[in-house]
Amino acid sequence: MRSLSEVTRCLLLVVAALWVRMSFQIVLSPPLGVWKDNGRCNSVEVGGGSSNTILVCEHKAGTAIALEKAPYFWLFLLSNSLMFGISSSIMVLVVLNGRIKLLCLGLNLTLCFSYFNSVLAITDDKLLSSCLACFSASFSILAVLLSGTNG
């Protein structure tokens, strides 16, 4: 990255920041939107006692409608996480100073944690959102490890 001119690095930083914003915004407002209510709910008895009942609903409010309506929504989330991870790692790579690079890494990992919570909100699947967040965060960590942190 040292061979790139200052203008090129600034341009890469702006484009990468736009990609990060776009991929994060897509998770906050998924295609087809989110459910506004829980749908029809039924009480189900667990363990044979009437005091042990749980409420089972068609869908959960706040989860993505595309989870049920679009069969390839998981692939969409995976590709969006890939774009988020690569663009956030580009932001770390274009910074030359070692200490600022570590600061950018910390901020990117915080952003990946926020991304994890956003995916968790729309999917209600802890395993999937954890995998996607770790997948995204690994790009930033690899960027720092491969480029070296000494300014």
C-alpha positions as CSV (number, residue, x, y, z in Angstrom):
1,M,0.0,0.0,0.0
2,R,3.0,2.3,0.4
3,S,3.4,2.4,-3.4
4,L,0.0,4.0,-3.9
5,S,-0.2,7.8,-4.1
6,E,-2.0,9.8,-1.4
7,V,-4.9,10.6,-3.7
8,T,-5.4,6.9,-4.6
9,R,-5.3,5.9,-0.9
10,C,-7.9,8.6,-0.1
11,L,-10.1,7.5,-3.0
12,L,-9.9,3.9,-1.8
13,L,-10.8,5.0,1.8
14,V,-13.8,6.9,0.6
15,V,-15.1,4.0,-1.6
16,A,-14.5,1.5,1.1
17,A,-16.3,3.7,3.7
18,L,-19.3,3.9,1.3
19,W,-19.3,0.1,0.8
20,V,-19.2,-0.4,4.6
21,R,-22.1,2.0,5.0
22,M,-24.1,0.4,2.3
23,S,-23.6,-3.1,3.5
24,F,-24.4,-2.1,7.1
25,Q,-27.5,-0.2,5.9
26,I,-28.7,-3.3,4.0
27,V,-28.7,-5.3,7.2
28,L,-30.6,-2.6,9.0
29,S,-33.3,-2.4,6.3
30,P,-33.4,-5.9,4.6
31,P,-35.1,-6.5,1.3
32,L,-38.9,-6.9,1.7
33,G,-38.6,-5.3,5.2
34,V,-39.2,-6.7,8.6
35,W,-42.3,-8.2,10.3
36,K,-44.3,-5.6,12.2
37,D,-46.0,-8.1,14.4
38,N,-45.7,-11.7,15.7
39,G,-48.4,-13.1,13.4
40,R,-50.9,-15.6,14.7
41,C,-49.9,-17.0,18.0
42,N,-51.0,-20.2,19.7
43,S,-50.5,-21.5,23.3
44,V,-48.8,-24.9,23.4
45,E,-48.7,-27.0,26.6
46,V,-45.2,-28.3,27.5
47,G,-44.8,-31.3,29.7
48,G,-48.5,-32.1,30.1
49,G,-49.2,-29.5,32.8
50,S,-51.5,-26.6,32.0
51,S,-49.1,-24.3,33.9
52,N,-46.3,-25.0,31.5
53,T,-47.5,-23.3,28.3
54,I,-45.5,-21.4,25.8
55,L,-46.6,-19.0,23.1
56,V,-45.7,-20.1,19.5
57,C,-46.1,-17.5,16.8
58,E,-45.9,-17.7,13.0
59,H,-43.0,-15.2,12.9
60,K,-41.3,-12.8,15.2
61,A,-41.7,-9.1,15.0
62,G,-38.5,-7.4,13.8
63,T,-37.2,-10.4,11.8
64,A,-36.7,-10.1,8.1
65,I,-39.6,-11.1,5.9
66,A,-37.2,-12.4,3.4
67,L,-36.3,-15.3,5.8
68,E,-39.6,-16.9,4.9
69,K,-40.3,-15.4,1.4
70,A,-36.9,-15.5,-0.3
71,P,-35.2,-18.9,-0.4
72,Y,-31.7,-17.4,-1.1
73,F,-31.7,-14.8,1.7
74,W,-28.9,-16.7,3.5
75,L,-26.7,-16.4,0.4
76,F,-27.6,-12.7,0.3
77,L,-26.5,-12.3,4.0
78,L,-23.3,-14.2,3.3
79,S,-22.4,-12.0,0.3
80,N,-23.3,-8.9,2.2
81,S,-21.0,-9.9,5.1
82,L,-18.2,-10.6,2.6
83,M,-18.6,-7.1,1.1
84,F,-18.7,-5.6,4.6
85,G,-15.5,-7.5,5.7
86,I,-13.5,-6.8,2.6
87,S,-14.4,-3.1,2.5
88,S,-13.6,-2.7,6.2
89,S,-10.3,-4.4,5.8
90,I,-9.5,-2.0,2.9
91,M,-10.1,0.9,5.3
92,V,-7.5,-0.6,7.6
93,L,-5.0,-1.4,4.8
94,V,-4.9,2.1,3.4
95,V,-3.8,3.6,6.7
96,L,0.0,3.7,6.9
97,N,0.7,4.7,10.5
98,G,1.0,1.7,12.8
99,R,-0.8,3.2,15.8
100,I,-3.6,4.7,13.7
101,K,-3.9,1.3,11.9
102,L,-4.5,-0.4,15.3
103,L,-7.0,2.3,16.2
104,C,-8.8,1.6,12.9
105,L,-8.7,-2.1,13.7
106,G,-10.3,-1.5,17.0
107,L,-13.0,0.7,15.5
108,N,-13.7,-1.9,12.8
109,L,-14.0,-4.7,15.3
110,T,-16.5,-2.5,17.2
111,L,-18.4,-2.0,13.9
112,C,-18.3,-5.8,13.3
113,F,-19.9,-6.2,16.8
114,S,-22.7,-3.8,15.8
115,Y,-23.1,-5.7,12.5
116,F,-23.4,-8.9,14.6
117,N,-26.2,-7.4,16.6
118,S,-28.0,-6.1,13.5
119,V,-27.9,-9.5,11.8
120,L,-29.1,-11.1,15.1
121,A,-32.0,-8.7,15.2
122,I,-33.3,-9.5,11.7
123,T,-32.6,-13.3,11.7
124,D,-33.0,-14.2,15.4
125,D,-30.3,-16.8,14.9
126,K,-27.3,-16.5,17.2
127,L,-25.2,-19.0,15.4
128,L,-25.6,-17.5,12.0
129,S,-25.0,-13.9,13.2
130,S,-22.0,-15.0,15.2
131,C,-20.5,-16.8,12.2
132,L,-21.1,-13.8,9.9
133,A,-19.7,-11.3,12.4
134,C,-16.5,-13.4,12.9
135,F,-16.2,-13.9,9.1
136,S,-16.4,-10.1,8.7
137,A,-14.0,-9.3,11.5
138,S,-11.4,-11.8,10.3
139,F,-10.8,-9.7,7.2
140,S,-9.8,-6.6,9.3
141,I,-7.6,-8.7,11.6
142,L,-5.9,-10.4,8.6
143,A,-5.3,-7.0,7.0
144,V,-3.4,-5.8,10.0
145,L,-1.4,-9.0,10.3
146,L,-0.5,-9.2,6.7
147,S,0.5,-5.5,6.3
148,G,2.5,-5.3,9.6
149,T,1.7,-2.7,12.2
150,N,5.1,-0.9,12.4
151,G,4.5,2.5,10.6
